[in-house]
């Protein structure tokens, strides 16, 4: 049995069970009916109006990190990155790693013309791009201990708290109205990774690190969506039920009063090729995937986000790249269908620019996995085309309907923002609406 058959086996074995659930879930959870009423400027119904509608932005969040925005070697590559990004994504995860955002104490790199740091474009630059292309920004991450600045005295818990609160306050003052969703804390359950992994903030003498972080963030960000995030193995392991580590962490923080708005779940398949069958394949089991999402939905009733996705191809061979695309098709369909899931965020758009590696060195760091959607030469992989197919074609609504004598018609489509064109007797009027169920009134001048 070849690698293609081996890796896809979990999906094939459960095909008869999973396909109906996915189809039903997408129909129930991602679509809505809407009653469209067309009236004239005096409020009178207008019959015989052809309503042309075309989905422009999914309500469901699908994105990637934008860490290479304006970070590439040539203007041509930067232009390609921007164009390919906005074509398939409606979300961008913006880097707020403390050590890179404030490498010198008191001098944060917020402004778009700030000194460059590799894979860490300035927040204002990212927001400018998001606003230009109607992309929803997301902040990663307010408190991520692995990326504390070197100037922080991490052995002094009081100083850590004081500086962290000051950081959160500054970010809130500048971005609370521009970035709605913010990851508050990340990877608190990860063990020691390297000698320089700064874990002191995990050992607060008085306060739980998670609840303290949420309480502090909520103090300055009362109306923002504040979520928790955790690494793959802990996020997707609920075999101990409510005693699973991530579940206990969330429940304990809630018991202490933390108001958590969403649960982030990384999905990096970071294992060597020779370990794939043993360590990666269990995560491709559809019953496991649905079981984990059902568990969080039942016990916490909070939105879920797959916050960081890396699906390895392990090479640029045609077979490996096609397999990567097929895995993405299966996983995205499962996640997209679940009622609690609100976002899928891929990690690196382009191969060769991942963490802990020199650009183009495909043997080092996370480059090893060939986990991008584009090759290092900026040609598109089947994985990119698959995400384009899913969100821009398969899960896309475009059509026409005609109003009756009461000026009304009903349409059904994927939830999101639509461009609308009203047409009658050669007259056309452009409009826009959001389809989320319920009624929409449009005016034909």
MIFI-46385 format. One line per field, with one value per residue (C-alpha): residue number from 0; residue in three letters; x, y, z. Coordinates in steps of 0.25 Angstrom, whole numbers, plus 2048, in hexadecimal, padded with zeros to 3 digits. Example, Ala and Ser with C-alpha at 12.3 -4.5 7.8 and 13.67 -1.06 7.14 Angstrom:
2
i = [0, 1]
aa = [ALA, SER]
xx = [831, 837]
yy = [7EE, 7FC]
zz = [81F, 81D]
% end
This chain:
445
i = [0, 1, 2, 3, 4, 5, 6, 7, 8, 9, 10, 11, 12, 13, 14, 15, 16, 17, 18, 19, 20, 21, 22, 23, 24, 25, 26, 27, 28, 29, 30, 31, 32, 33, 34, 35, 36, 37, 38, 39, 40, 41, 42, 43, 44, 45, 46, 47, 48, 49, 50, 51, 52, 53, 54, 55, 56, 57, 58, 59, 60, 61, 62, 63, 64, 65, 66, 67, 68, 69, 70, 71, 72, 73, 74, 75, 76, 77, 78, 79, 80, 81, 82, 83, 84, 85, 86, 87, 88, 89, 90, 91, 92, 93, 94, 95, 96, 97, 98, 99, 100, 101, 102, 103, 104, 105, 106, 107, 108, 109, 110, 111, 112, 113, 114, 115, 116, 117, 118, 119, 120, 121, 122, 123, 124, 125, 126, 127, 128, 129, 130, 131, 132, 133, 134, 135, 136, 137, 138, 139, 140, 141, 142, 143, 144, 145, 146, 147, 148, 149, 150, 151, 152, 153, 154, 155, 156, 157, 158, 159, 160, 161, 162, 163, 164, 165, 166, 167, 168, 169, 170, 171, 172, 173, 174, 175, 176, 177, 178, 179, 180, 181, 182, 183, 184, 185, 186, 187, 188, 189, 190, 191, 192, 193, 194, 195, 196, 197, 198, 199, 200, 201, 202, 203, 204, 205, 206, 207, 208, 209, 210, 211, 212, 213, 214, 215, 216, 217, 218, 219, 220, 221, 222, 223, 224, 225, 226, 227, 228, 229, 230, 231, 232, 233, 234, 235, 236, 237, 238, 239, 240, 241, 242, 243, 244, 245, 246, 247, 248, 249, 250, 251, 252, 253, 254, 255, 256, 257, 258, 259, 260, 261, 262, 263, 264, 265, 266, 267, 268, 269, 270, 271, 272, 273, 274, 275, 276, 277, 278, 279, 280, 281, 282, 283, 284, 285, 286, 287, 288, 289, 290, 291, 292, 293, 294, 295, 296, 297, 298, 299, 300, 301, 302, 303, 304, 305, 306, 307, 308, 309, 310, 311, 312, 313, 314, 315, 316, 317, 318, 319, 320, 321, 322, 323, 324, 325, 326, 327, 328, 329, 330, 331, 332, 333, 334, 335, 336, 337, 338, 339, 340, 341, 342, 343, 344, 345, 346, 347, 348, 349, 350, 351, 352, 353, 354, 355, 356, 357, 358, 359, 360, 361, 362, 363, 364, 365, 366, 367, 368, 369, 370, 371, 372, 373, 374, 375, 376, 377, 378, 379, 380, 381, 382, 383, 384, 385, 386, 387, 388, 389, 390, 391, 392, 393, 394, 395, 396, 397, 398, 399, 400, 401, 402, 403, 404, 405, 406, 407, 408, 409, 410, 411, 412, 413, 414, 415, 416, 417, 418, 419, 420, 421, 422, 423, 424, 425, 426, 427, 428, 429, 430, 431, 432, 433, 434, 435, 436, 437, 438, 439, 440, 441, 442, 443, 444]
aa = [UNK, UNK, UNK, UNK, UNK, UNK, UNK, UNK, UNK, UNK, UNK, UNK, UNK, UNK, UNK, UNK, UNK, UNK, UNK, UNK, UNK, UNK, UNK, UNK, UNK, UNK, UNK, UNK, UNK, UNK, UNK, UNK, UNK, UNK, UNK, UNK, UNK, UNK, UNK, UNK, UNK, UNK, UNK, UNK, UNK, UNK, UNK, UNK, UNK, UNK, UNK, UNK, UNK, UNK, UNK, UNK, UNK, UNK, UNK, UNK, UNK, UNK, UNK, UNK, UNK, UNK, UNK, UNK, UNK, UNK, UNK, UNK, UNK, UNK, UNK, UNK, UNK, UNK, UNK, UNK, UNK, UNK, UNK, UNK, UNK, UNK, UNK, UNK, UNK, UNK, UNK, UNK, UNK, UNK, UNK, UNK, UNK, UNK, UNK, UNK, UNK, UNK, UNK, UNK, UNK, UNK, UNK, UNK, UNK, UNK, UNK, UNK, UNK, UNK, UNK, UNK, UNK, UNK, UNK, UNK, UNK, UNK, UNK, UNK, UNK, UNK, UNK, UNK, UNK, UNK, UNK, UNK, UNK, UNK, UNK, UNK, UNK, UNK, UNK, UNK, UNK, UNK, UNK, UNK, UNK, UNK, UNK, UNK, UNK, UNK, UNK, UNK, UNK, UNK, UNK, UNK, UNK, UNK, UNK, UNK, UNK, UNK, UNK, UNK, UNK, UNK, UNK, UNK, UNK, UNK, UNK, UNK, UNK, UNK, UNK, UNK, UNK, UNK, UNK, UNK, UNK, UNK, UNK, UNK, UNK, UNK, UNK, UNK, UNK, UNK, UNK, UNK, UNK, UNK, UNK, UNK, UNK, UNK, UNK, UNK, UNK, UNK, UNK, UNK, UNK, UNK, UNK, UNK, UNK, UNK, UNK, UNK, UNK, UNK, UNK, UNK, UNK, UNK, UNK, UNK, UNK, UNK, UNK, UNK, UNK, UNK, UNK, UNK, UNK, UNK, UNK, UNK, UNK, UNK, UNK, UNK, UNK, UNK, UNK, UNK, UNK, UNK, UNK, UNK, UNK, UNK, UNK, UNK, UNK, UNK, UNK, UNK, UNK, UNK, UNK, UNK, UNK, UNK, UNK, UNK, UNK, UNK, UNK, UNK, UNK, UNK, UNK, UNK, UNK, UNK, UNK, UNK, UNK, UNK, UNK, UNK, UNK, UNK, UNK, UNK, UNK, UNK, UNK, UNK, UNK, UNK, UNK, UNK, UNK, UNK, UNK, UNK, UNK, UNK, UNK, UNK, UNK, UNK, UNK, UNK, UNK, UNK, UNK, UNK, UNK, UNK, UNK, UNK, UNK, UNK, UNK, UNK, UNK, UNK, UNK, UNK, UNK, UNK, UNK, UNK, UNK, UNK, UNK, UNK, UNK, UNK, UNK, UNK, UNK, UNK, UNK, UNK, UNK, UNK, UNK, UNK, UNK, UNK, UNK, UNK, UNK, UNK, UNK, UNK, UNK, UNK, UNK, UNK, UNK, UNK, UNK, UNK, UNK, UNK, UNK, UNK, UNK, UNK, UNK, UNK, UNK, UNK, UNK, UNK, UNK, UNK, UNK, UNK, UNK, UNK, UNK, UNK, UNK, UNK, UNK, UNK, UNK, UNK, UNK, UNK, UNK, UNK, UNK, UNK, UNK, UNK, UNK, UNK, UNK, UNK, UNK, UNK, UNK, UNK, UNK, UNK, UNK, UNK, UNK, UNK, UNK, UNK, UNK, UNK, UNK, UNK, UNK, UNK, UNK, UNK, UNK, UNK, UNK, UNK, UNK, UNK, UNK, UNK, UNK, UNK, UNK, UNK, UNK, UNK, UNK, UNK, UNK, UNK, UNK, UNK, UNK, UNK, UNK, UNK, UNK, UNK, UNK, UNK, UNK, UNK, UNK, UNK, UNK, UNK, UNK]
xx = [800, 806, 806, 7FA, 7F1, 7F7, 7F5, 7E7, 7E3, 7DC, 7D3, 7D0, 7CD, 7C3, 7BD, 7AF, 7AE, 7B5, 7AF, 7A1, 7A5, 7AD, 7A3, 798, 7A0, 7A4, 796, 791, 79C, 7A2, 796, 789, 77C, 77A, 76D, 771, 767, 769, 762, 762, 767, 759, 759, 74F, 752, 758, 754, 75C, 76A, 775, 77E, 78C, 794, 7A3, 7AA, 7B6, 7BA, 7B7, 7B2, 7BB, 7C9, 7D4, 7E2, 7F1, 7FC, 801, 80F, 815, 80E, 818, 823, 828, 834, 82E, 823, 81D, 81D, 816, 80B, 809, 808, 7FD, 7F5, 7F5, 7F2, 7E5, 7E0, 7DD, 7DD, 7D4, 7DC, 7EA, 7F2, 7FB, 807, 808, 814, 819, 828, 826, 81C, 824, 832, 836, 82E, 825, 826, 81B, 81B, 80D, 80F, 80F, 81D, 823, 831, 82F, 82F, 82F, 821, 81C, 815, 811, 802, 7FE, 804, 7FC, 7EF, 7F1, 7F1, 7E5, 7DD, 7E0, 7DB, 7D0, 7D8, 7D5, 7E1, 7E4, 7EF, 7F9, 7FC, 7FB, 802, 80B, 817, 820, 821, 824, 82E, 83C, 83B, 830, 835, 82D, 832, 82A, 81B, 816, 81E, 819, 80B, 80D, 814, 809, 7FE, 805, 806, 7F8, 7F3, 7FB, 7F6, 7E8, 7E9, 7EE, 7E7, 7DA, 7D1, 7D9, 7DC, 7CF, 7D5, 7E1, 7E9, 7EB, 7F5, 7FB, 802, 801, 801, 80E, 81A, 828, 82C, 83A, 843, 83F, 830, 82C, 822, 822, 815, 80E, 812, 80A, 80B, 7FD, 7F5, 7F2, 7F9, 7ED, 7E3, 7EC, 7EF, 7E0, 7DC, 7E7, 7E3, 7D4, 7D7, 7DC, 7D4, 7C6, 7BF, 7CA, 7C9, 7D4, 7D8, 7E2, 7EB, 7F2, 7FC, 7F7, 7F9, 7F2, 7E7, 7E3, 7E4, 7D8, 7D9, 7D8, 7CB, 7CA, 7D7, 7DF, 7E9, 7E4, 7D6, 7DA, 7E2, 7D6, 7CD, 7D6, 7D8, 7C9, 7C7, 7D1, 7C8, 7CF, 7C5, 7CA, 7C3, 7C9, 7D2, 7DE, 7E3, 7F0, 7F2, 800, 804, 813, 818, 823, 81F, 823, 81A, 80E, 806, 808, 807, 7FF, 7F5, 7ED, 7EA, 7E4, 7D9, 7CC, 7C5, 7D0, 7CF, 7C0, 7C1, 7CA, 7C2, 7B5, 7BC, 7C0, 7B2, 7AB, 7B3, 7B6, 7AC, 7B7, 7BB, 7C7, 7D2, 7DD, 7E7, 7F4, 7F4, 800, 7FD, 80B, 80E, 81C, 821, 81D, 81A, 80D, 808, 80B, 805, 7F8, 7F7, 7F9, 7ED, 7E4, 7E7, 7E3, 7D7, 7D3, 7D7, 7D1, 7C4, 7C3, 7C6, 7BD, 7B1, 7B2, 7A8, 7B2, 7BD, 7BF, 7CD, 7D7, 7E5, 7F0, 7FE, 808, 804, 811, 81C, 82A, 826, 822, 827, 835, 83B, 842, 83A, 83A, 841, 837, 83F, 83E, 833, 825, 829, 82C, 81D, 81A, 80E, 80B, 800, 80A, 818, 824, 824, 816, 80F, 802, 801, 7F5, 7F2, 7F0, 7E7, 7DF, 7DC, 7D9, 7CF, 7C8, 7C6, 7C5, 7BD, 7B8, 7B3, 7AF, 7A1, 79E, 790, 783, 775, 769, 760, 751, 745, 749, 757, 75D, 765, 76D, 77B, 784, 793, 79F, 79F, 7A7, 7A8, 7A2, 7A3, 795, 790, 782, 77C, 76F, 76B, 77A, 77C, 787, 78A, 796, 794, 79A, 795, 799, 792, 791, 782, 776, 772, 779, 773, 779, 775, 774, 775]
yy = [800, 80D, 81A, 820, 814, 813, 821, 822, 815, 81B, 824, 818, 80E, 818, 81E, 818, 81E, 82B, 830, 831, 838, 842, 845, 847, 84F, 859, 85A, 85D, 865, 86D, 870, 879, 87D, 88C, 893, 89E, 8AA, 8B4, 8C2, 8CF, 8DC, 8DE, 8D0, 8CA, 8BB, 8BA, 8AD, 8A7, 8AB, 8A1, 8A0, 89C, 897, 893, 88F, 898, 895, 888, 88A, 87E, 882, 87C, 882, 880, 888, 894, 893, 895, 8A2, 8AB, 8A2, 89B, 89D, 8A5, 8AE, 8A4, 899, 8A3, 8A6, 897, 895, 89F, 89B, 88C, 88F, 897, 88E, 883, 888, 891, 892, 895, 891, 89D, 89B, 8A2, 899, 8A2, 8A0, 8A4, 8AF, 8B6, 8B1, 8BE, 8C1, 8CD, 8CD, 8C4, 8C2, 8C5, 8CF, 8CA, 8D0, 8CA, 8C3, 8B5, 8A8, 89B, 894, 8A0, 8AB, 8B7, 8B6, 8C3, 8BE, 8B1, 8B9, 8C2, 8B6, 8B0, 8BC, 8BD, 8AF, 8AE, 8A3, 8A1, 8A3, 89A, 89D, 892, 893, 89B, 892, 887, 884, 87E, 88C, 895, 8A0, 89E, 8AB, 8A5, 8A0, 893, 88F, 89A, 897, 8A4, 8AB, 8A1, 8A4, 8B3, 8B3, 8A9, 8B2, 8BE, 8B7, 8B3, 8C1, 8C7, 8BD, 8BF, 8CE, 8CD, 8C1, 8BE, 8C4, 8BE, 8B0, 8A9, 89B, 89A, 88D, 890, 885, 879, 86C, 86C, 85C, 85B, 855, 85B, 85C, 862, 868, 876, 873, 87D, 876, 87F, 885, 878, 877, 883, 882, 888, 887, 87D, 881, 87F, 886, 891, 893, 893, 89C, 8A6, 8A6, 8A7, 8B4, 8BB, 8B3, 8B2, 8B0, 8A8, 899, 894, 885, 87B, 873, 866, 85C, 851, 845, 84B, 852, 845, 83B, 83A, 82B, 82E, 836, 842, 83E, 840, 84B, 855, 853, 854, 861, 868, 863, 868, 875, 877, 873, 87E, 888, 889, 88C, 884, 887, 87C, 86F, 86F, 862, 861, 856, 855, 847, 849, 83B, 835, 82D, 820, 823, 826, 819, 818, 827, 82E, 825, 824, 833, 830, 827, 82E, 828, 82E, 83B, 83C, 836, 841, 84C, 846, 845, 854, 858, 850, 854, 862, 868, 871, 873, 86B, 86F, 867, 871, 86C, 861, 85B, 84F, 849, 845, 841, 844, 84B, 83E, 83D, 832, 839, 846, 83F, 838, 845, 84B, 83E, 83F, 84E, 84B, 840, 848, 855, 84F, 848, 855, 85E, 855, 855, 85F, 864, 867, 875, 876, 86E, 875, 86F, 873, 875, 879, 877, 86C, 870, 87B, 874, 875, 871, 870, 879, 87D, 871, 867, 85C, 853, 85C, 860, 860, 861, 852, 84F, 856, 85A, 867, 868, 86E, 86A, 872, 877, 87C, 872, 86D, 85F, 856, 85A, 869, 865, 85C, 868, 870, 866, 864, 872, 879, 86E, 862, 86A, 876, 87C, 884, 885, 88D, 88D, 896, 89D, 89A, 8A4, 8A6, 8AB, 89E, 892, 888, 883, 879, 87A, 879, 883, 890, 89D, 89E, 8A7, 8AA, 8AF, 8B3, 8B3, 8B7, 8BD, 8C0, 8C7, 8C2, 8C5, 8C0, 8BC, 8B3, 8AB, 8A0, 893, 88D, 889, 892, 89E, 8A7, 8B4, 8BA, 8C7, 8C9, 8D8]
zz = [800, 7FC, 804, 7FD, 801, 80F, 813, 80D, 813, 820, 817, 80D, 819, 81E, 811, 812, 820, 81E, 811, 815, 822, 81A, 810, 81A, 823, 818, 814, 822, 828, 81C, 814, 817, 811, 80F, 80B, 801, 800, 7F6, 7F7, 7F1, 7F8, 7FE, 804, 7FA, 7F5, 7E7, 7DF, 7D4, 7D9, 7D5, 7E1, 7DD, 7EA, 7EB, 7F8, 7FA, 808, 810, 81E, 821, 824, 81B, 81B, 81E, 825, 81D, 823, 815, 811, 80B, 810, 803, 7FB, 7EF, 7EC, 7E2, 7ED, 7F7, 7EC, 7EA, 7F8, 7FA, 7EE, 7F1, 800, 7FE, 7F3, 7FC, 80A, 812, 81F, 823, 82F, 833, 83B, 849, 84E, 85A, 858, 849, 84B, 856, 855, 85C, 869, 867, 857, 851, 842, 840, 834, 826, 824, 830, 82E, 828, 82F, 827, 827, 830, 827, 82F, 834, 82D, 820, 821, 825, 819, 810, 817, 815, 807, 804, 80E, 816, 824, 82D, 83A, 844, 848, 854, 860, 86A, 864, 86D, 863, 85C, 868, 866, 86A, 873, 87B, 889, 888, 896, 89D, 89B, 8A0, 895, 88B, 88F, 88E, 881, 87B, 880, 87A, 86D, 86C, 870, 864, 85A, 85F, 85E, 84F, 84A, 852, 847, 83B, 83F, 846, 848, 851, 856, 864, 868, 860, 863, 872, 872, 86A, 871, 870, 862, 862, 86D, 869, 86B, 875, 87E, 88A, 888, 889, 898, 89D, 8AD, 8AF, 8A2, 897, 88B, 882, 88A, 88E, 87F, 87B, 887, 883, 874, 877, 880, 873, 869, 86E, 861, 859, 856, 85F, 85C, 862, 859, 85B, 854, 84B, 854, 860, 858, 850, 85C, 864, 868, 877, 874, 87E, 884, 877, 87A, 870, 875, 884, 881, 87B, 885, 890, 88A, 889, 897, 89B, 894, 886, 87B, 86F, 862, 859, 859, 850, 84B, 843, 839, 835, 830, 834, 834, 82B, 81E, 824, 830, 828, 829, 838, 83C, 831, 82C, 83A, 838, 82A, 830, 82D, 839, 842, 83C, 83E, 84B, 850, 84A, 850, 85E, 85E, 859, 864, 870, 86C, 862, 85C, 84E, 849, 840, 839, 83B, 835, 82A, 824, 81B, 816, 808, 80B, 7FD, 7F0, 7E9, 7E2, 7EA, 7F7, 7F3, 7EF, 7FC, 804, 7FC, 7FE, 80D, 80D, 806, 810, 81C, 818, 814, 822, 82A, 821, 823, 833, 839, 844, 83A, 836, 82F, 828, 827, 81F, 824, 819, 80B, 804, 806, 80A, 814, 820, 82F, 833, 825, 81B, 80F, 805, 80D, 80D, 816, 822, 82C, 828, 819, 81A, 819, 80C, 813, 80A, 800, 7F6, 7F2, 7F5, 7E7, 7E9, 7E0, 7E5, 7EB, 7EA, 7F9, 7F5, 7EA, 7F3, 7FD, 7F1, 7EC, 7FA, 7FE, 7F0, 7E9, 7F0, 7FD, 7F5, 7F2, 7E5, 7DF, 7DB, 7E0, 7DC, 7E6, 7E6, 7E7, 7F6, 7F2, 7F8, 7F5, 7FD, 7FB, 801, 802, 80A, 815, 812, 80B, 7FD, 7F2, 7EC, 7DF, 7DD, 7CF, 7C9, 7BC, 7B8, 7C5, 7CE, 7DD, 7E4, 7F3, 7FE, 809, 813, 812, 820, 820, 822, 81A, 811, 80B, 7FF, 7F8, 7E9, 7E6]
% end
